[in-house]
Amino acid sequence: MTAAAENLIEPTVRVQEGNVFADSRDVASYFGKEVKHVHEAIRNLISMEPTLGVANFRPFKIKDLVGERVAYYEMDRDGFTILAMGFTGKRALAFKLKYLDAFNRMQKELNELRETQQIPEGDIGSLAEQRLALDKVREARIAYGPARARALWESLPALPQVPLIAGHESGGSDAAECLRYFVSEPTEPEMRSVGEMLEGALRGDGNDKQALEQFGIAVSPAGLFIARSKPEIRAFWNRTRWATAWVTHIRRSGGAYIGNERMTIGGHQCRPLFIPSAELGRLRRTIIV
């Protein structure tokens, strides 16, 4: 390894299913590139050689109401090597050597662990997957609160299913808890939450704004307009203890009311429930626990 590479910070690599992988987002950050440009380069490689998408670049996909999209790619050592061929610049060689060294050291540690402790290959992968899954749940709790973290836990096969304590399925029934539940829970199983899409829409993400409208929520600078009778909204609440009373509870929060004028949200005509931006701002400050 060159002297320049020795002075760089350590790249991030992970173990899954007994193999070493790098996250495309970490690679982009390490090389000072935008994630979208790294993903574009990966897609171009896969388009030229489709087998790379099976053997060397594994897409991690998420679903929202707009559809399915790739959040990031996990790449093995060979995939990284192929991708990094296109990285140029004054320090690119040192960066590449540092990343390859991280791959090699992690693989060496895995091999030594198998030999000294006689651990089956699948068991090492399972333990590593659990650690990675717990990291994801921890990040979700910090960013979106316990309800979203719980939903993510239940969706990850690497983690055991843990029953809820009686009486804690949805929190309390007051206005604040009802509204907090609405923002923090996934719109459908394995999909993103209203809060996640709301954050994106407020940042100007057109896909998130469209997804919210298809769900039954129109975003404006003044606040949210919710199509109470839209099938997607009704299906969401029918899964909760507030199935028949959610409108009443949310109206008890500051400034929420049912408008007199009809409007169209996601192709559905209605008299919407309005939640002012001031109430949403307060909720956004308390949803991160």
N, C-alpha and C positions, 0 to 999 in steps of 0.2 A: 504493500500500500504506500502511496506517496505521502510526503510530509504534509501537503495541503489537506489531504483527506483525513489525516490523523487529528487535525485541529477542528474538524467539523463536529456539530452536535450529532447525537445518535439518532438515526432514522427509527421509525416505528414499524415493527413487523409483529405478526401474531401467529398463533398456532391454532389450526382448526382441522379436525379429523386427522390428526397426526401429521399434518403438513404445514409448511410455513407460508404465510401470505402477507402481502402488503395491501393497504387500503388506498384506492386511487386518490382520495381526498388528502391523505397524508403525503403521498408522492407529489401531488400538485403543490402543497404547501412547502415541502422541503426544497423543491426546485424553483420556487417562486413563480409558479404558473397558476392561471385561473383553472378551477376545476372543470369548467365547461370545455376548455380547450384540451385538457387531458382526456376527458371523456370522448370528445370528437376524434382525437387521435386513436383511441382504443376502438371506437366504432369503425373507423377507416381500416384498421388492421383486420378486424373481424370480417368486414365486407370483402377484403381481398383474400382472406383465408378463414372461412367459417369455422374450421376446427379449433381455432384459437378461442372462440367463444365458449367452447365446451371444456377444453383441456387447461387453458391458461388464464382466462379472464372470466370470472363468475359475477354476473350482475346481481346486485341486491336491489330488489324492486319494492316499491310502495304503491298502494292504490288509494286514489281519492275519487271524487265523483266525476272528475274529468276523464279518468282512466288510469292505466298503469304506466309508471315511468321508472327509470333506473335512478336510484339515489346515489349509488357508487358501485365501483367494481372491486372485487378482490382478485389480486393477481399473484401467481406463484413466481418463483425465481426466473423461470424461463420467460414468462410473460413480461415481467419487469425488464429483463434484458432486451427483449424485442422492442418494447415501448421506448426504452431509454436510448435506443439507437438514434431516435429522432431528436433527442435533446442536445442542443449545442450551446456554446457560450464559453466564456473564459474559465469558469469553475465547474463546468458540467462533468468533466472527467472525474474530478475529485468527488463530486456528489455521487456519481455512478458507483465508483469504487467503494464508497462508504456504505451505500445501500447493499451492494453485493456482499460486503463483509458481514453486514447484519444478518442477511439471509444465511450465509454459511455458518456463522457462529450459532444461530438459533437451531439450525439443522443438526449441528454437531452436538449441542446440548440434548436434543431429543434422542439422538442415537445413543449417547452415553447413558441417558436415563433408561432406555430400553434394555441396554446391556447390563447395567449394574443392578437395577431393581426388577428386571424381568417383567416389565409391565407390558401387556399386549398393546399393539399399536392403536387399536380402537379406543382403549381406555384413556390413553394420553389425549387423543383428540376430543373425547367427551369432556374431560376436565377442562381443557382449554376453551371449548365451546361454552361451558357453563360460566367461566370467568368473563368471557366476552359478552354473553347474554346479560349477566349481572351488571356489567359496565353500562350497557345500553339502557337497562331499566333505571339505573341510578341517574343517568343523564336525563331520561324522560321525567323522572320525579322532580329533579331540580328545575327543569324548563317548564313543565306543564302540570305538575301536581300529582298527588297520589292516585287519582282515578285513572289518569292516562298511563301511569306507570303500571298499575294493576292490569289494565287491558293489554299492555305490551307483554307483561310477564306471561299472561295466559296464552299469548300467541306464539311464544318461543318454545319449540319442542325440547330445547336443551334444559329447560327448567321444570321442576316438578310442579304439579298442580296442588295448590294450597287452598283449602276451603275458607271462605269468608267467615268471620265471626258474626254470629247472629246479631242483627240490628245495625250492621255496618255496611249493608249492601249499597246504599245510596246516600248515606249521610242524613242530616236532619231534613225536616219538611218545611222550614221557613223559607222566605223569599230569597235570601242570600244563598242558601245551600242549593235551592232549586236552580237558580241562575248559574251558580258555579258548576253544577253538574252538567248543565246544558253546554257550557263552554268547554269543559274538560274531557267529556266522553267522546269516543269515536262516533261518527255519524252512522256507521254500520260496522259490524265486526271486521277487524283487520283493515279498517280505513282510518283516515286521519280525523282528528277532532275538529269541532267548530272553532276552537281557540287557535289551533295551528293554522287553519285556513284564513281565519280573521287576521292573524298577524301578517300573513302573506298579502292579503288584500289591502291592508292598510299601508303596506310598503309598496303598493302599486303592482302586485302580481296579478295579471289578468286571468291566469288559469285558476287561481284561488278564488277570485271574485266570481268567475263563471261557475265554479264548483259550488260555492255557497248559494248562488241563485238557483241552480238546479236542485239543491237540497231544500230551498224555500226561504232563503235569507238574502235581502238586498242591503248592501252596505252603502252608506252615505256619510258625508262629514258630520251630519247631525246625529247619526246613530244607526241602529239596525231596524229593519222592517221585516217581520217574520210572518210568513203565510201560514196562519194557524191551521187551516184545513187542507194544506197540501199533503198528499199521501206520504211523502218521505218524512215530513215533520211528525205526522201522526204516528207513523211506524216507530220513529225514534222514541216518542214518549210512551207508547204502548208497552215498551219493554221496561218501564220504570214504575215506581209506586205513585208517581204523579200523573198517571195516564189520563185521568179525568179532571185534574185540578191544577195542572202546570201553569195555565194562563192566569188563574187567580193568584197563585203564589208570585209569579213574576210581576204582575201588576202592582203588588205590594211594595216592590222595590222602587226607589226614588224616580219619579217621573215617567214610569212606563204606563202606556195607555193604548186602547184600541182606537185606531183612526176612523174617522167618519167617511173619508173618501176611499173609493176602491182603486186598487192599483194591480198591475200584473207583475208577478215575481216568478221567474223561471217558467213562463207560459201559463201560470195559474193566477186567475183573477180572485181577489180577496179584499177584505178589510183587514189590514195587517195589524199585528201587535207591534208597537214601537217601543224600543229601548234606547234612551238617549245616550249620547256618547259620554256624558259625564259619569253615568252609572257604569258604563263599560270600562272607562278609565280606572275607576275605583276597583272594579273587579280584576282588571289586568294587573293591578298592583298587589292584590291579595291572592291571586291564583297560584303564584310561585311560592311554595312552602318548603 
